[in-house]
Amino acid sequence: MSYAVTGKFEIAADSVNPRKVPFRTTRNGRKIPVIGLGTFGSDRFSAEEISDAVIGAAEVGYRHFDCASVYGNEKQIGAAFKVILDGGITREELHITSKVWNDMHHDVVSSCKQSLHDLGLDYLDLYLVHWPFPNFHPPGCDVDSRSPDAKPYIHKEFMKTWAQMEELVTLGLVKEIGTSNVTIPKLNLIMRDAIIKPAVNEMELHPHFQQQELFNFVLSKNIVPIGFSPIGSPKRPDRDKTETDTVDIEDPVIIAPAERLGVHPAVVCVKWAAQRGQIAIPFSIHRKNYLSNLKSVTENPLTEEEMTGIAGVDKNCRLIKGQVFLWKENQTWEDLWDLSGKITAP
Ligand SMILES: NC(=O)c1ccc[n+]([C@@H]2O[C@H](COP(=O)([O-])OP(=O)(O)OC[C@H]3O[C@@H](n4cnc5c(N)ncnc54)[C@H](OP(=O)(O)O)[C@@H]3O)[C@@H](O)[C@H]2O)c1
């Protein structure tokens, strides 16, 4: 029975032993479980529902949580962490990520301290620059919304933000730092100029958007890839959908192994992610779903043929396009992703 019912943190009878969950090791020798719980409820779930799911997820064996200040729920998730820690799980057993939002690139230390305060923690295992663009957008805004003072990626400016990320490590407030939503040309410059190199890169990764080139690049630089929207974010808000978007969990190549194993196609996406070599951070507040996602990385792997089949279904279908970060008129979202191989000119 869950905490919500008993008011007591209890390891669930059907839990997965966290020691059985595989992990990836960063350049600094730190271990990150290959599956973490996403905590972005979008506009569908309240902060309290997500906080309950964090407790429920810990009761079934999750030890890795992907948070961010912009998700607007760190205070409530902090209350969940207190329940988990009071319930006997040690801080060292948990791997907790947070991220600095775009309007705080100039004051990363304050932003991190706020997240630590809200989450009720002394340190974060991982802190990410959420997006490489310093533009504020209110949560839930429409994709056509543009910030009047929107700026492009300016490497010199980004490195000022990165220097503050490095300071967080020096201060002992975070164990490791990383990037998110960056491209190969941006990462090349960041790797060249960073004193503390990114330990991870969080990027959109699912069967229909495998980003093989960036994935290979990240691995070649000893950066651990963390894949967000690993199931293809099937329930993202309509404002984030376009007519050409494809649906991973409706793909026959994903459905076939799901039928063989008697699981939901979402579970096949998580298995594929873990077996391919990235960390997956699927979101669900529903016990049945988050438990089956966790179990998926410890039992019944996909066969080599199934892995090869899924490698062949990439549709280059980016779902989180980032339109709101465009900085001038008449641009298309592709400009954010440096498709020419060079950073798009300001
Ligand atoms: N760094 C970034 O910029 C960035 C961007 C986007 C997301 N993220 C992170 O990535 C996390 C996950 O991304 P996401 O929420 O966009 O997409 P996702 O994890 O691909 O998809 C989540 C949806 O899949 C469904 N689902 C999950 N497990 C399932 C299962 N076993 N069976 C059936 N359905 C299942 C859930 O439906 P139900 O709700 O019905 O359970 C949920 O709504 C976020 O929460 C956030 O932490 C980071």
The ligand as a Tripos MOL2 file, in Angstrom:
@<TRIPOS>MOLECULE
LIG
   48    52     1     0     0
SMALL
NO_CHARGES

@<TRIPOS>ATOM
      1 N1         15.5750   18.5730  -20.5130 N.am      1 LIG1
      2 C1         14.4590   18.9120  -21.1290 C.2       1 LIG1
      3 O1         14.3940   19.9360  -21.8240 O.2       1 LIG1
      4 C2         13.2390   18.0370  -21.0140 C.ar      1 LIG1
      5 C3         12.1930   18.1990  -21.9500 C.ar      1 LIG1
      6 C4         11.0870   17.3660  -21.8320 C.ar      1 LIG1
      7 C5         11.0150   16.4160  -20.8150 C.ar      1 LIG1
      8 N2         12.0220   16.2990  -19.8960 N.ar      1 LIG1
      9 C6         11.9730   15.2860  -18.8060 C.3       1 LIG1
     10 O2         11.6180   14.0430  -19.3750 O.3       1 LIG1
     11 C7         10.4960   13.4960  -18.6780 C.3       1 LIG1
     12 C8          9.6710   12.5950  -19.5670 C.3       1 LIG1
     13 O3          9.2550   13.2320  -20.7530 O.3       1 LIG1
     14 P1          7.7320   13.3650  -21.1890 P.3       1 LIG1
     15 O4          6.8520   13.4190  -20.0280 O.co2     1 LIG1
     16 O5          7.6910   14.4610  -22.2000 O.co2     1 LIG1
     17 O6          7.4460   12.0730  -22.0670 O.3       1 LIG1
     18 P2          7.4400   10.4750  -21.9260 P.3       1 LIG1
     19 O7          8.0720   10.0400  -20.6800 O.co2     1 LIG1
     20 O8          7.9690   10.0010  -23.2260 O.co2     1 LIG1
     21 O9          5.8840   10.1580  -21.9390 O.3       1 LIG1
     22 C9          5.1210   10.2820  -20.7900 C.3       1 LIG1
     23 C10         3.7380    9.6770  -21.0310 C.3       1 LIG1
     24 O10         3.8600    8.3080  -21.3770 O.3       1 LIG1
     25 C11         2.8740    7.5560  -20.7110 C.3       1 LIG1
     26 N3          3.4590    6.3460  -20.1100 N.ar      1 LIG1
     27 C12         4.5580    6.2890  -19.3010 C.ar      1 LIG1
     28 N4          4.8080    5.0170  -18.9520 N.ar      1 LIG1
     29 C13         3.8390    4.2700  -19.5100 C.ar      1 LIG1
     30 C14         3.5540    2.8820  -19.4960 C.ar      1 LIG1
     31 N5          4.3320    1.9980  -18.8660 N.pl3     1 LIG1
     32 N6          2.4460    2.4580  -20.1650 N.ar      1 LIG1
     33 C15         1.6660    3.3360  -20.8280 C.ar      1 LIG1
     34 N7          1.8820    4.6490  -20.8930 N.ar      1 LIG1
     35 C16         2.9730    5.1210  -20.2320 C.ar      1 LIG1
     36 C17         2.3440    8.3790  -19.5720 C.3       1 LIG1
     37 O11         0.9470    8.2970  -19.6100 O.3       1 LIG1
     38 P3          0.0720    8.3540  -18.2340 P.3       1 LIG1
     39 O12         0.1810    9.7880  -17.8350 O.co2     1 LIG1
     40 O13        -1.2780    7.9600  -18.7060 O.co2     1 LIG1
     41 O14         0.6920    7.4010  -17.2690 O.co2     1 LIG1
     42 C18         2.9160    9.7480  -19.7680 C.3       1 LIG1
     43 O15         1.9450   10.7410  -19.8920 O.3       1 LIG1
     44 C19         9.7650   14.7440  -18.1640 C.3       1 LIG1
     45 O16         8.8700   14.4420  -17.1200 O.3       1 LIG1
     46 C20        10.9310   15.6050  -17.7370 C.3       1 LIG1
     47 O17        11.3990   15.1900  -16.4640 O.3       1 LIG1
     48 C21        13.1490   17.0850  -20.0010 C.ar      1 LIG1
@<TRIPOS>BOND
     1     1     2 1
     2     2     3 2
     3     2     4 1
     4     4     5 ar
     5     4    48 ar
     6     5     6 ar
     7     6     7 ar
     8     7     8 ar
     9     8     9 1
    10     8    48 ar
    11     9    10 1
    12     9    46 1
    13    10    11 1
    14    11    12 1
    15    11    44 1
    16    12    13 1
    17    13    14 1
    18    14    15 2
    19    14    16 1
    20    14    17 1
    21    17    18 1
    22    18    19 2
    23    18    20 1
    24    18    21 1
    25    21    22 1
    26    22    23 1
    27    23    24 1
    28    23    42 1
    29    24    25 1
    30    25    26 1
    31    25    36 1
    32    26    27 ar
    33    26    35 ar
    34    27    28 ar
    35    28    29 ar
    36    29    30 ar
    37    29    35 ar
    38    30    31 1
    39    30    32 ar
    40    32    33 ar
    41    33    34 ar
    42    34    35 ar
    43    36    37 1
    44    36    42 1
    45    37    38 1
    46    38    39 2
    47    38    40 1
    48    38    41 1
    49    42    43 1
    50    44    45 1
    51    44    46 1
    52    46    47 1
@<TRIPOS>SUBSTRUCTURE
     1 LIG1         1 GROUP 0 **** ****
